[in-house]
Amino acid sequence: MRVVDVTQWHSPVSGGIRTYLNAKARWAAASDMDHGVVVTGVREERGWIARSPMVTVRGRSPSRRWGYRLAIRPGAIIAALDELAPDVVVLHDTTSFPQAVTRWASPRGVPVVIVVHSDLGIAAAGLPAPIRGPAAWGLGLVQRRGLRAPRVVLVASDESRRRIAHSTRRPVLISPLGVDLEPFASAAPDAALRDTLAAADEAVLLYAGRLSSEKRVDLLPQALARLEGTAVRLVVAGTGAAEGRVRRIADRLGVLDRIRFLGYVEDRERLAALMATADVFVHPSPHEPFGLAPLEALASGCRVVAPRPGGTGETLAGREGAHLVAPADPGALADGVRRALTTPRPRPDLSQLGWDATFAREWDLYDRLASGRPIVRYETGEIS
């Protein structure tokens, strides 16, 4: 049984879907499962993720710094599916032409699954201002229509299930994402690295992720300004269209010299070392469906400050080292940082959140779909 994942939201510089696909390809290789990937990019090309063949189709972008490229017609994605010949198709967004893919899949007996990673209307906040409003409306419509097409919809949290359940009559199942427990759980603070990030008397605050408006990265310099009198340095590991705005806000508030921009950190061991070395991981986004980066930070022994609502709050609630605060409030973020700095470094047990459990569960679902067996208790959303 070959499973092929398809997404238009695959960035070469970070992103949760990219992390998911990389982990899935590694798991498929280790488990001897047949797997392929279709993504959009700058040009058409062929490559590999682990042992999974990857077809890249050409996409376009409204902004060089946006980070994503979208195909505007389904033809190239359908051709890639013809080439890879899947037994199950897993779409990771409703912009990947689910109706066209379903029309291709149905006569072949190929079930289609959609994984909803985020609300497309919210994702439009990262677009240039002149097209942001129309894009949010259009993407919201695309999402509602797209959710009618698949056999099953997967989400990572109950919060995400509640948000999209009204938009589809298909079963909406919860499948929590996983965490790369290695190298994060084995990471240790690096004194030499710390010396390059901040002065000896400064606490290191870390943000790691895409710099986009929908992630509310504008709150980072505002929270830093409210930490006046506390010796802290903000380290930003990531890139994206909102970097210029973050810099402008920081400059206006007089805290630009207290921020260190590292750019995108591709090496996972280096990222783990950053998280283990930082004193607090700050995650301002209130709209995450799950929150991989905060969990990676916890696994590395770093305290985490994040908004209480959304999938991140649901995932972090009650976990050692997690400090949840009110959303969209720089003062609350700052207070959370102060509170976190008074607590010891966490070492929570996240063993149940490894990727193995995620992909074993999902592969069982694919097998049930392909063989026509029952898959769900509708009242709970559990794979059964």
Sequence and secondary structure as in RCSB ss.txt:
>XXXX:A:sequence
MRVVDVTQWHSPVSGGIRTYLNAKARWAAASDMDHGVVVTGVREERGWIARSPMVTVRGRSPSRRWGYRLAIRPG
AIIAALDELAPDVVVLHDTTSFPQAVTRWASPRGVPVVIVVHSDLGIAAAGLPAPIRGPAAWGLGLVQRRGLRAP
RVVLVASDESRRRIAHSTRRPVLISPLGVDLEPFASAAPDAALRDTLAAADEAVLLYAGRLSSEKRVDLLPQALA
RLEGTAVRLVVAGTGAAEGRVRRIADRLGVLDRIRFLGYVEDRERLAALMATADVFVHPSPHEPFGLAPLEALAS
GCRVVAPRPGGTGETLAGREGAHLVAPADPGALADGVRRALTTPRPRPDLSQLGWDATFAREWDLYDRLASGRPI
VRYETGEIS
>XXXX:A:secstr
 EEEEEES   SS  HHHHHHHHHHHHHHHTT EEEEEEEESS EEEEETTEEEEEEE B SSTTT   B SSSH
HHHHHHHHH  SEEEESSTTS HHHHHHHHGGGT  EEEE  S HHHHGGGS HHHHHHHHHHHHHHHHHHTTSS
SEEEESSHHHHHHHGGG SS EEE    B HHHHTT    HHHHHHHS TT EEEEEES   GGGTTTHHHHHHH
TTTTS EEEEEE   TTHHHHHHHHHHHT GGGEEEEE    HHHHHHHHHH SEEE   S  SS HHHHHHHHT
T EEEEESSHHHHHHHTT TTEEEE TT HHHHHHHHHHHHTS       GGGBHHHHHHHHHHHHHHHHHT   
EETTTTEE 
